[in-house]
Every structure is written in C-alpha cells, then in structure tokens.
C-alpha cells in the first residue's frame, strides 16, 4: 500500500471517530423528556387513574394514590381499564352519609314491573313484606349517579362527567360510576370522568364505593 493511500485511510478513520464523539456528546446532553417532571402552575389539572389493567387482572387502585395541589387547583379522574369495570370517586366527609351500592325500597305489592328491553332475561329482586308492601332491592342512585350532599343535608344530583367545586363543608360527594370511554353503554347513565376543584386547604380522603379497599387522598395546601 502506498504512503498516500495509507494517509488518506487514516484521515477518513480520524474523521469518523470525531463525528462519533460529537454525536455521543450531543446524545448525552439531551434532556430526557420522559423523566423530566412537569412544573405545576396555577391552572394545573392533575389527572388520576381510577383503576386500570385488563380483563385478566383489572386493578382496584387509584394512581397516583396521593396528590398534592394548591387551593383552587383541579383534579380529574378517568378510568383507563381495558374492560368495562366501573369505579367511583366518593368523598364521605360525614360518616353518617356512607352509602351502599344496593338500595332497599318499600313498594306496594300491587306494583308491576316490566323488563327493558321487553322479553329480556331480567326481573327485580322483590322480598315479600307485610301490610301490602314489598321490599325492592335496587341500585342506589346516590352511588350510581354524581351527587353532592351539602352541610345542611340538601341533595344535589349532577350530570355524568360532572365538574364540581368542593368547599370541604359537604357531607358527601360522589362521582357516580365512571367507566372507560366507550363502555358507558353497558351502564346507561354512567360517565367517563369526574373533575373536582378544591377551594380550601385540607386533606380530602376518598374511596371507590364499589371497591371499598380502593382509597386515595388529595392534600390541598395554601
């Protein structure tokens, strides 16, 4: 090999090494967007997952379980589960307002019920009673629907996907059943999200009425 060819080859190799070094340095200095935390602002809305997983292993957790925000900021819950597993976001600020999923109701034994759609394989649970009355077992509207009970005991129902401003003086605030987007048709009247703006500092604990071990908390600071 001639001296000229050897020099040319060394020059090419040297140039490649320099270019690789520059590329490596640029890559090392790049900001890892996936791990850089977001800087909160006054208008921040924090998103919390209610549940998750799939048909084999649906999750009964809130992620993140604890959230810290400033007074006046907002939290939105959504259900990312891959199947139609419902969850609720329920704040029980007065233990006397704890609600169950089932609701026993007194009805006349002359009351007739019709299945919807007609001819479908369903009927209500009726327990025979006395004095012309039966007990009907139904789903409690105060767990299925978004609802708030204020400090005076007044009940306010809301539409699905409700936006609510919480003062902390309420007795009970409930999201209603929320399902993954597209699955709400399995439970007509259910929603996909629930959004709460927290006006005052404090620690607000909540749970899923359908999975009572599934709990979370919102810490609101000044």
N, C-alpha and C positions, 0 to 999 in steps of 0.2 A: 504494500500500500504506500502511495506517495505521501510525502510530508504535507503537501497541500490538502489532500483528501482527509488526512488524519486531523489537521487543524480545523477543517470545516465540520467534521463529525463532532469534535469536542465542543465547538461553538454551538452546534444545534442542541447537544445534550445539556450544556450550561444554561441555554435559554429556556429549555423545558423545565429544568429544576427551579429557575427563578419564577416562572409562571405558576408552577405548582405551589411554591411557597406563598406567592401573593394570594392565590385562591384559598389556601388553607387559612391564612391570616384573616381574610375577609369573612370566611365562614365562621371562624372562632369568635369574631366580634359582632356577629349578627344577633339581634335581640330575639330570644325565643318567645314568640307571641303566645304560644300555648300555655306557658307557665308564668307569664307576667300578670300580676293581679290588676284588676281594674281599679281605677281611682274613683271612690264614691263621690257623688255630687249631690247638691240639694234636691235634685229632681230624680235621684236614683230610684228605680224599681227593682227590688230583689226578687228573683224567681226561685221558687221552691217546688221540687217534685214531690207529689203525693203518690207514693207507690212507684212501681217500675217492674222490670223483669218481663217474663213471658208466660205462656200457658203452662209450661212445665214448673216454673218457680216464680210466681208473682210475688213481689216484695210488699211488705207491710211496714214501710218506713217513710219518714219524711227526710228528704235530702236537699240542703243540709238540715240537720235536726234542730240546730240553734242558729238564729240570725240576730245580728246586732245592727240596729239602724238608729237614725236620729228622729226626733219628734217631727212629724209632718211628712215622713217618708212612707213608702208604699211597699207592700209585699204582694206578689201574685203567685198563687198556687195553680199547678196544672198536673194532669195525670198522664204520664208517659208510658203506662203499661201497654204491652203489645196485645192484650186481650181486654175484654170489657169488664174489668174488675173495678167496682166503684169504691170511692173513698169520700170522706167528709173532712172538712176543717171546722172543728167545733170548739168554741171558747165557752167554757162553763164557769162564769165568774161568781155565780151563786149556786152552791151545791144542791139547793132545793129545785133547781131547774134542770138537773140532769135528765136527759130524755132517752127512752128506749127506742129501738127500731120498730118493735111491734106496738100496736095501739089497740087495747080492748075497748070496744064501744058498745053501748046499750042500744038495741034496735027492737022495734016491735016484731013479735013473731009472725005478724001478717005481712011484713016487708018481703017483697020478692026481688031477687037479683038476677040479672041476665048477663051471661058471659059475653065478652068482647074479644075478638070478633065472634059473632053468633056461631054456635056449634063447636067452638074451640074447647079443648080439654082442660077446663078450669072452673072452679067454683069457690066461694068464700068459705072461710072457717067460721062456723056458727056453733056456739055452745048453748044448748037449751037452758033457759032460765025459768024464773017464776013470775007470776003476775003479768003474763002476756008479753014478757020481754026475753030476748035472747042476747047473747054476747057475741059481737062480731069482732074477729081478730083481723086488723088491717095494718098497713104500713103507716107509721106515724108521720104526718105531714110536716112536723117540726124537726124531723131529721132528714126527710126526703127533699124538702124544699129549702131554699135560702130564707132565713128568718132571723129577726133580732127581737129580743125582749128587753125593753129599757128598764131603768131603775124603778119605775112606777108599775111595772108589770104589763105595760102595753105591748101587744104583739104586732110586729110589722113584717109581713111577707114581702119577699123581693123576687124579681125575675131570675131565671137561670143566668149564670155568668155574671153574678152581681158584683157591683163596686160599692163598698161600704166604708164609711168613715167611723172609726171606733174612738170613743172618748175614754173608755175604761170604766164608765159608770154603769154599763149594761149588766144585765143578769145572765144573758145567753146570746151568743151569736153563732150562726151555723151557715155553712156554705151550701147545704143541700148536697145531693150525690153528684160527684163530678167523675166523668169518665173520659177515656181517651177520645180525641176528636174523631168523629165518625161512628163511635159506639153508643152515642147517647140515644139512638133509636131503640136500643134494647130496653131502655127505661125512659119512656116518653115523659118529658118534663125535666129530665136531668140536664146538667150543663157540663162544660169542659174546664172552666176556670173559676177562681174566686179571688177577688182583689180587695185588700184592706189597707186603708191609710190610717196610720196611728197618730193621733193628735197629741197624746200626753205620754211622758216618760213612765216607765214601769216595766215589769216582766209579765208577759202575757203567755201563759201556758195553754196548750190546746191539744186535742186528740182527734182521732178518727172514730166516730160513733160505731162504725161497722167493724173496726178492729181496735178495741179499747187500749191494747198494749202499744199501739202506734201513736207516739206522742212527739210534740215539738214545743219550742218556745221562741218567742220574739222578745228580745231585750231592746227597749226603746230608751235612748239616752237623750239628755237635754240638747 
